Structures are given as C-alpha cells and as structure tokens.
Amino acid sequence: MLCAQRTRSASLVSDFLAALKESGADVARTALTTWLRAAEFTEPFERGRKYDYDEAQLRDALPELRARAARPDKTMLSDIAGLLGDVGVVFMVVAPPKNFPLLGMTRWIDKRVPVIQQTGRWGKDGFVIWTLFHELGHVLNDPRGEMHLEYKTEKKRTSAAERGANQFAFETLFREEGMEPFQGLTRDGDIVRAARQVGISPGVAVHQMHRKRLLHYRFGNNLCVDLKGTFGE
C-alpha cells in the first residue's frame, strides 16, 4: 500500500512538472505540489477513486449540464458537481496557498478518473460557467491523464490545448449561432432575451461579449450573478 502511494506521488510530481514546463508558468513548485496533494486527502477525491468514468455518458450529459448552468443560483455548483459525479467526473474545491496564481486545473486519478480541481476563488457566473466548460473540453478532447493549469490571466492560455478547450466551451454554450444573436446589443433586457433564446445565462453572454469587444465593460454587469461562497466541498 505504501509503495503504491509513493508510486502515485512520484507520477503526480512528474505529470505536474511537465504541465508546469508546458505552460511556461511562474509558479512555486512547492506551493503547487502542496495544493495538489492536499486534494488527495479530501472526501470528494476519495470518492472519485471508486468512480467509473464514461466519456460517452459525459458527452450525453452535456445538454443537462448546459441547461443547469443557464440558471445560476446558490445550488448550481453543487447540482453540477452531482451531475458530473454521476458520470465519473470529480468536481472539487481545495483552498489555495496565499498569492496562488491558479484558478484551478484538470487532472486525473490514476489516469482513469478526471478531476476538475478549483481554488474556490470564483466571481461572477459567466466566468465560472465558461471555465467549467473549458475544463470539460480538456477532459473530453485531450489525451487521458494530461494535466492542464488554469491561470487568472488569459495571457497564459495560448497553447493548442487551451485554444481547443476554449473552442469546445464556445461551441457547447453558444452552438451554431455563435455571437450573432448578441451583435449590437447594449441594453440589459435585450441581452437577457437573446440569452434565453440561445439557452445560456445572461452572465455567460456578457462574459463573452466583453471578451470579444462586442460590449463595453461598463455595460451588462448587473446581469452577472455572484457565486462566491455557493460551493465549498
């Protein structure tokens, strides 16, 4: 048992160092290793060891995950964690060290069970939901077992895998219409109506409108839902 734990720890360090090198990040290795290993002593991670991840089931669950994410409230993240657990994906929060530059990461348990590990430093629903579907893009489309680090700044998200995860999130959330339904909109009521027709939360629409310079940052902020403190497992 002890030998197996040491083997897993050595593999964890090796995988994380590879992810760190690929990202070109300026992250203290000790802080990141501590944060990763702290997760392994939590209840969600322990439950995850017994999960049987099924990629087809996760893909089938995407419409339900998308529909739940369209109604952000205080139980949304817990509900999404339950839906993901049903198809063998761990969604968990581990408090980070001080000045930690990551929002979270995608990792795997023994290259069998995907884990979306977050710091819990969430803000508005648009950002949270976008990040979740970005992580699911890594789980579904990247080689099994790969780690992907998610930074606070967009400047670190430039690799092919990151671009691919962004594309997956965009296509899953906005579908064929893309940003077309939101072109030229500035009024809250118009954005809400367009978001409902597309099937996403207004906060997700505003998040992408801001990113794509379709909406000035002074507009749309009242449509975003603050999710801070709504999920603590």
N, C-alpha and C positions, 0 to 999 in steps of 0.2 A: 504493500500500500504506500509506504513512504517513498519507495523507489519510483512508483508511478507518479506520485505527486511531484517529485523532483524532475522527472522527465517532462511533465506538463509545464512546469515552471520554466525549464530551460527552453522549451519550444515557444512559450509565451514571450520570453525575452527576445528570442531570435526573431520572431514574427514582428514584434513591436519595433525592434531596431531597424528592420527592413522597411516598415511603414514610415518610420521617422526619417530615414535616409531618402526615401522616395519623395516625401513631402517637402524636403529641404527646410524643415521647421526648426525654429529656435526654441526648443522645449527641453527643460531639465529632465534628463533620463530618469533620475531617481524619483522625481515627482510623478512622472507618468507611470513608471513601473508600480509605485505605491498605489496609485489610483486604480490601475488595472487589477492588481492583486486584491485590493480591498473588496472589489466586486465579488470575488470568488467565495467570500465568507458571508454573503447575503442570502436571504431566503429565495429571492427570485432566481438567482444564479443556480442555487442548489436544486430548485425545482426544474430548471432548464436542463440539468444533466440527464433528466429522465424523459425529456421531450423527444418526439419523433418528428423531426421537421420534414414537411412535404411541400416541395416547390409548387406543384400543381395546385394544392389546396391554398397556398398563399396567393397565387395568381387569381384563383377563383374568389378569394376573399377581398380582392381589391375594390370591387364596387361597394361592398358593405363598409369597408374602411373609409372609402371616399365619402359615402353618404353620412357616416357618423361624424367625420371631420367637417362636414358642411354645417354642423350645428354645435359650435363651440360653447361649452359651458363648464361648470366646475367638475363634472363627471366625465367629460370627454376623454381625457388621457387615460383614466382608469378603464373606461369602456374599451378603448383602443388596445390597451395592454391585454385585456381579456380576450379580445378577438385575435390578437397576434398569438397569444398563448395557445389558443385552440388549434392553430396550425403549426405549432412548434417553434415559434419565434419569441425570444425573451426581450421584453422592453423594460428597462430598469434605470434607476437613478442612483448615483453614488456621489456624495458630496466631494467636491474637488479641493485640492490644496489652494492656499492663497495665491492670487495672481496667476492662476492656471489659464493658459491661452486657448484651451479647447472648449467647445460646446458639448462634444461627445465623440463617439466613434462607433464603427461597426466592427465586430469581432466574432469569433466562433468558439464554441466549446468543442474541443477535440475534432474540429473541422466537420462536425455533424450538425450542431445547433447554432443558428445565427443569434447574435446578441446585439441589440441596439442599446448601447450604454450611454446615458446622458448625465450631464453635471447638474441638471435641475435649474440652471440659470436661464429660465425662459422669460420671454416677454409676451409679445402680442401673438394672437392666434395665427396670423398669416405666416409669420416666421416659423413658428413651431410646426405647423402643418406642412409647410414647404420642406423643412428639414427632415421630418419623418418620412415623407415620400421620397426624398433624396436618398435617405438611408436604405429604404426598401429597394431602390434602384440598385444599390451596391449588392444587397443580398441576392437579388434575382438575376443580375446580369454579369456580375464579376466572378472570377474563379472562387470556388468554395474554399473557405479558410483564410482569405485575404483580410487584412486589417485596413481600415480607412479612417483617418483622423479628420475631424470636422472643426475648423477654426472659427473664431469670432469674426475674422476678416475675410472678405471674398477674395483677397489677393492670393491666398494660399490654395484656392480651389481652381487650379488651372490644368491639372493632368487630364489625360484622356478619360480615365475612370471617373473623375469628378465631372467632366463635361457630359459624360454618358449618364451619370446619375441625375444631373440637372435636367437633361433631355427627357429622361424617364418620368421625373416628377412633373415636368411641364405637360407632357402628353397625357399622363394619367389624370391630372387635375383639370386641365383646360381642354383636352380632347382635340377634335379636328378643328374646332373654331379658333383655337389659339386666343390671341388677344383682340381679335376683330370685334367681338361684342362690346369691348370697352374703349374702343377708339373714340377720342373726342369727348369722353365723359369727364365731368368735374363735380357734378352735384351728387351728394350722398344718396339721395333717393334713386337717381338713375343708376348708380353703381350697384346699389342693393338689388334693384330689379334685374339688371343684367346678370349679376352673380347667381341669383335664384334660378334664372333660366338656364345657366350653364351647369348649376348643381354644386357650387362651391360656396364657402363662406365669403361675405364681403371683405373680410380681413385678408384672405388669400388673394383676392383680386387686387386690393390696394397694394399689398406687398409687391406683387409683380408689376403693377402699373408704376410704382415708384422705381423699381429696379430698371425697368425698360424705358424710363423717362417719358411715360405717357401721362403722368400726373405729377404735378409739383408736390414736393414733400409737405407743404403746408395744407394740402387737401387730403381728405379721406381718413384722417387719423381717428375720428370719432367712431368709425365703423369697426375698428380693431378691438378685439376682446383680450383683456389681460388675463393670462393663465398662470401667473405666478402663484405658487402655493397650492395649486389644484391637484398635484400628484406628488406623493412623497415616498412611494415604496422603493 
